[in-house]
Amino acid sequence: MNQTKTTKTNKKSMTLTSGPIWKEILFFFFPILIGAVFQQLYNTVDAVVVGQFAGSEALASVGGSSGQIVNFIFTFFTGLSSGASVIIAQYFGAEDEEHVNSTLHTAFAFSILGGIALGILGILFCDPMLRLLKTPDSLMKDSAIYVRILMAGLIFTLIYNMGTGILRAIGDSRRPLYILIMASLVNIVLDLLFVAGFSMGVLGAAIATVISQAFSAAAVTWLLKKKTPGMELRFREIRLHYGILIRILRIGFPTAVASSMFSISNMILQSSINSFGVNTIAAWTAYGRIDVVWWLINQAFSISITTFVGQNYGARKADRIKKASREVLFIEIIAAVVAGVIVVLTAPYLVRLFDSSPDVIRIGRIMARSIAPYYWVFCFIEILSSVLRAENDVLFSTIANLVGICAFRAVWLLVIVRNSSLKLILASYPISYFLTAAVIIVYYLIRQPRILKKMESWAE
């Protein structure tokens, strides 16, 4: 294999294979965390503007069934693209610049093709999917508008997501943050202009989102083309390198299946929520904007440990992987407990920002108390699965998530409780967390010492 070395400047500024572990992880983590805050601001302002200036039905249209459909398509591709991030991190840690660039161009081609194909499918099957989720007739028109416009601009979302994933894979978490901040500001201004100013409702919110995503895609493309030491995106070289594509799919496809199954289980839940009426849908939409703060923080931890382990796996540094896995898990559990307490205490006030209806606020409080106290359990699932993924082991955690979370929730919602009460429906969350975490912990404790021992022998 022909290897070339990354530049010393790039290695020093972006690598996570040397230096104090806690310091390297926190310097990498905090820009992602701040980005999570802006991501939430991005989504929250969208919902607040729609809810306050277009009403509860418009809010339910952008965050109910339509949100689940968009999220399903987006998370499926995100799962696929995670393979590219892992591989780039490993090649970067091994200082193999040639394969870093090959993976970069394959990943970009994959994003373009994926954006076109998934966008077309989303537009064509929008109405059947909305009906499958039992979307109320009063929400069908606006929900369909929202989904179709976002699907038309899906290519921008996927390019941005892949591009920022690549930058983070080589240890650059700051510039994706800058892009996200600018995109958030663009989206806020356009939301206010289109929804509040021009009274365009759901249509305006969707157009604002697509424009801001197009801006993000252009920005990350420019960075990869002109301003990233150690790699350079060249348009004429964007193509699928099939050997690398197979490696990407080997890691990414199981992750995509698990991610999409999460979305399907959420769709089943959304269908149950829809049966309780518009106020419950609006409350679920509002709570989802609050709840997503924790999941973005959780995602930041996941990205951090995946990148750290991926680079050190490539560099064959088993001891750093062992120490970092313990430290990140401990830190995230603390963050989860704090976040859960805050969400439970502030949910009534935060829901009021989206919808001032007393019934919506009451339902939002129930949702917060049913889910937020159990965030900490999911930390074991996310962190341990991320470590395994960065070491090319995705099959077991994928199966565990499919069975313990997705299949269990489907059975719980469709067979056991069958829309009997909102609290019983929401109980599917904590129960599935405990079941899946227990299985993954046992597997990790058996498997991880073996792979670390092998890495030590490889290094020798």
N, C-alpha and C positions, 0 to 999 in steps of 0.2 A: 504493500500500500504506500503510495506516495504522500508524504506528509510535509506540510510547510508550517512554519511557526507564526503564531500571531505576533503582532508588534508588541514591544515591551511596554509602550505607553498604554495600549489597550489592555494588556494583561494586568498591569498594575491598577488601572482604574475600574475594571469591571469584574475581575476574577473573584470567586468566592472560595478558592482552594487554599488560601493562606491567610494568616492573621487571626486575631481573636475571634472565636466563633460567634459569641453573642453580639459583638460589635458589627461584624460583617452582616449578620442576619438582620439586625435592627436597622442598619443604614440602608439595607435593601428593602426591608419591610415597610418602614414608615412612609416613603413616597407612595407605595401601593395602598397603604391605609388611608393616607390623605386623598389619594385618588378615589378610594371607595366612598369617602365623604362627598366628594364632588360628583361622583356617579349618582349617589343618592339625591344630591341637590338637583342634578340633571333630571332624574325621574320624578322627584317630589314636586318640583316647580311645575312640571308638565301636568301632574295630576291636580295640584292646587289650582292652577289657572283654569283648567277644564272644569273642575268641580265648582269653583266659585263663579265663573263667568258663563258656563254652559249648562250647569245643573247636574243632579244626581244621575240621570240617565246617561248623559255624556260621559261622566266619570266611570260608570259601570261599563260603558261601551269600549273605553280605551284600556280598562284594567281587568275586565272579567274574562269572558271566553276568548276575546281577541288577544288579550295579553298571554293567555295560556298557549294559544296557537303559535304566536310569534316566538314565545319562549321555547316551545318544543322544537321548532325548526332551528333556532339559533343555538340551543344547547346541543343538538345533535352534531352540528358542524363544529362547535367548540370542542366537543369530545374528540372528534376526528383530528382536529388541529393540535390537540394536546400532545399527540405523538411527535409532531414537528418540534415543539418546544423542548421535549425531553431529549430528542436526538441532538438538537443544536447544543443544548447544555452539555451533553456528554462529549461531543466533538470539541466544543470550546474548552472544556476542562482538560481534554487530551491534547490541546493545542494543534488540532488538525484543521487548519484554515481552509484547505481545499474542500473537505466534506461539509464544513460550515456553509460555504457559499453554494454548494450543490443543493443542500437542504433548503437554504433560503429561496432559491429560484423554484424548486419543486413546490415549496409551501405557498409561494405567491401564485403560481399557476393553479394550484389546488383551490385557493381562495376564489380566484376569478371564475373557474369552472363551477365550483360549488355555489357561488352567489347567483350565477345565471340559472343553473339547474333547479336549485331549491326555491329560488324566487318564482320561477315559472310554475312549479308544482304548488307553491303556496297560493298563487293567484287563482289557478284553475280549481283547486279543491277547497277554497275558502268557505263557500256556502255550505257544502256538505259537512265540513268540520264544525262549523258554528251550529248547525242543526243537531249534529251528533252530541254536542255539549248541552243541548236543551236551552240554547240561548233564547230568552224571551223575545216574542215578536217585536216588541217595542224597541229592542236594542239591535235587531238584525241589520238594519240598513247602515247605521253608523259603525257598528262592529266590522261589517264587511268592508266599508270604506277604509277604516283604520288598518285592517290586515293587508288589503291589496296595495295600499300606498307603501307600507313598510316593506312588503315583499318586493315591490318594484325597486326599492333602494337597498335590498339586502346585500348586494355585492359590495357596497361601501362599508356596511357593518362588518362583513366577513374579512375584508382586506384590513380594516382597522384592527380588528380583533387578532388576526394572525400577525400583523406587523408588531403590535405591542407585545404579543407573546414572544416573538423572536427577540425583541430588544431585552425583555426581562430574562430570557433564557441565557443571554450573555452577561447578565448582571447589571443591566441598565434599567433601573426602575424610575429614574427621575424624569427623563424626557417623555415617557408615556403619561406621566402625571401632568406635565405642562400641556400636552395635547388635550388631555381630558378637561383641564381647567378651561382652556380656550373654547373647546366644543360645548362645555356646559354654559358658558356665557353666551355663545351664539344661540344655543337652544332656548335659553331664558328670554333673550331679546326677541327672538322670532315667535315664541309662544305668546308673549305679551302683545306683539304686533298683530299676529294672525287671529288669535282667539279672543283676546280682550279688545284689541283695537278694531279689527275688521269683522269681528263676530263670525268667524269661520268655523267655530266649534271643533268637532273631532277632526274634520278635514284639515284645519289649520294646525292642530297639534301634530298630526301625522307628517305634514309637509315640513314643519319645523324640525322634527326628528330626523327626517331623511337628509335635509340640507346640512344639519350639524354633523351627521355621520359622514357625509361626503367630504366635508371639511377635514374631519379626523383622518379619513382614508388618504386624502391628498397630503396631509402633514406627515403621517408616518411613512408614506412612500418616499417623500422627499428626504426624510432622515436616513432611510435605508439606502437611498441612491447616492446621497452626497455627504452625509455627516456621521457615518458610523465606522470608526477605525476597525480594521480586521475583517470587514465584509463590505461588499458593494453590490447593490441591486442594479443589474443591467437589463433593460427591457428586452433587448434582443436575445437574452439568454434565459428568459422565463419559459420554462418547459418542465415537463414531468420526467425526472430521472427515476426510472421504474424500480431500480433496486432500492433507492431511498424511499420511494412512495410505499413500497411493500413494508419497509420498516416503520414508516409513519402509521400505516393502517394497522400493523400488528399491535402497536401500542394504542393507537387512537380509536380503532373500531370498537373494541370492548368497552372503552370509556364512553364512546358515543352511544352505544346501545344502553349502557347504564344510565347515562344522562337523559336520553330520550324516554327511557322507561320511568324515570323520575317525573318527567313532564307528563307522560301518559297517566301516571297515578295522580298527578295534580289535576289533570283534566277530568278524571273521574271524580275527584273531590270537587272540582269546579261545577261539574254537573249536579252533584248533590247540593252544593251551595245555591245554585241557580233555582232549585226547587223551593227555596225559602222566600223568594221574591227579591225585588229591586233593592230594598234597604239592606238586606243581608249581602247582596252582591256588592253594593257600594261600601259596606263596612269591610268586606273581605279585600276589596281593592285598596281602601285606605290603609287597613292593617298591613297589607302586603307591601305598601310603600314604607311603612315603619319597620316591619320585620326584615326587609331586604338590607337594612343597615348592617344587621348582624351577619347576614349571609355574604355581604361584600367584604366584611372584615374577615370572615372565615375563609373566603376565597383568597384574600391577601396572604393569610397564613399558608394556605395550600400552595400558592404560587411560590412563596418564599422557600418553603422546605423542598418543593419539587426541584426548583432551580439549584438550590444549594446541594442537594443530594445528587442531582444529575451531573453537575460539574465535578463533584468530588468522586462520584462513581467513575467518571471518565479518567480522573487523575489517580484512581485507585487508592483513595485515602479513607480507609474504613473507619478509623478512629474518629475522624471529624463527623462522619455520618452518624455514628452511634451517639456522640455527645449532642449534636444538633437536634436529632430526632427527639430526645428526651426534653431538651430545653424548650423547643418550640411547642411541644405538646403541653408542657406545664404552663407556659405563658398564655397559650390560647384558652386553656381551661379557666384560668383566672379572668381573662377578658370575657369569656362566655357567661360566667356567673354575674359579673358586673353588668354586662349588656342585658341579661335576662331581668335583673332587678329593675334597671332603668326603664325597660320597655313596659313591664307590668305597672310601674308607678305612674308613668307618663302617658300611657295609651289613651285614656279619655281625652286628654288635652290635645294630643297630636292628631287623633282622629277628627277632632273638631276643626282642625285646619282644612280638612278636605270636605267635610260635610257637617253642618251644624244641627242636623236632625237628631233629636234625643234618642230615637230608636237606633239609628246608625251608631251613635256613640256607645250606647249600652251593649250592642252586639260586638263592637270593636273591643270593648273591655273583656268580654268573654273569650274572644279569640286570643288576646294577649295572655291571659291567665292560663289558657289551655296549652300554649306552645312555648312561650319564651322561657319559663323556668327550666326547660330541658335542653337548652342550647348546648350546655357543657357536655352532654352525652355524645352529641354528634362530633365533638372534637376528636374523639378516638377514631371514629370512622374516617374523617377527612384527612387527618395528619398521617395515620398509619397507611391508608390507601395511597396517599401521595408519595410517601417514602417508597412503597413497593412499586408504584408506577415508574418512578425515577430510576429504579433498578431493573426495569424491563419486565416486571412481574405484575400483570394486570388482571389475569384471568380469575383468580380466587376472589379478590375484592369485588370484581364486577359481578360474579355470581352471588356473592353474599349480599350486595346491594340490591340486585334484582329480586332475590327471594325474600330477604329480610325487610326490605322497605317497599319495593314496588309491588311484588306479588301479595305481600301481606296486606298492604293498604287496599289493593283491589278487592281482595276477599273480604276484608273488614267492611268496606263501604258497600259492596254489591250483595254480600251474602249475610254477614253477621248483623250489622246495624240497620242497613237499608233505609237511610234517611229518617231514622226514628227520632233523633234529636241532634241539635247542633253540637252539643258538648261531646256526645258519643262519636260523632263524625270526626271531630278534631282530636279525639284521643288516639286516633291512628298514628299521629305524629310521634308522641313520646314512646309509645309501645314499640313502634318499628325501630326507633333509635336504639333502645335498649337491646333488642334482639340482635340487630346487625352489629352493634359495637362488641357484644360478647363474642360473636363468632370471629370477627376480624382480629380482636385482641389475642385470642388463642392461637390463630394461624400465625400472626406476626411473631409471637413469643417463640414459636417452634421454628419458623423459617428464617428469621432475621439473623440469629447467631451463625447459621450455616453460610449464608451469603457473605457476611462480613469476614468470616474465616477464609472463604475462597478468595475474597479480594486481597487479603493480606498475602496469600500465597502468590497471586498474580503480580503484586507489587514487587515481591522478591525476585 
